[in-house]
């Protein structure tokens, strides 16, 4: 057997061993990957809580819980671009739905502020918040959001607010379909993770 063939066989054996190890230990490896990606700070007292668009089944409920704990006196609700069903009068806007959820969860109307004019992305939401703080003196904000969304949100808001001195805390909110321990076993978890990796790379390049 030639030296080249021996090297090829050895390399193939090593590759097979690595693939086998990756399969056998995939659970801790993938859970570790998720935990390394997710960023989350323990919520502390802040001036406002921001409810981002796109997650009415989780984010408003956590915002209400933080409010009831006395961690902030106001909640800002993003106002995303309405869906076609809203235009037809079939469903409420997402901002209105979020307001209703917060109200049902014990947050008074006086503590709520609608923010943004039909925003369509996380970047536009950060711009709406940056414009709002120009006329509202605050020093800190809590942003509760979905597990894999946390890294992009923290990077974006800290970048856009770096000259304001505002402290940005991002809290990872559990979702119903998956956790950091088993996300790869759920289609929604796989899609959410890969989408956020791609979006984060895109944001770092564009913004």
Beta strands, then each sheet from edge to edge (+ up, - down):
strand 1: 48-51
strand 2: 74-80
strand 3: 112-119
strand 4: 140-146
strand 5: 167-173
sheet 1: 3+ 2+ 1+ 4+ 5+
end
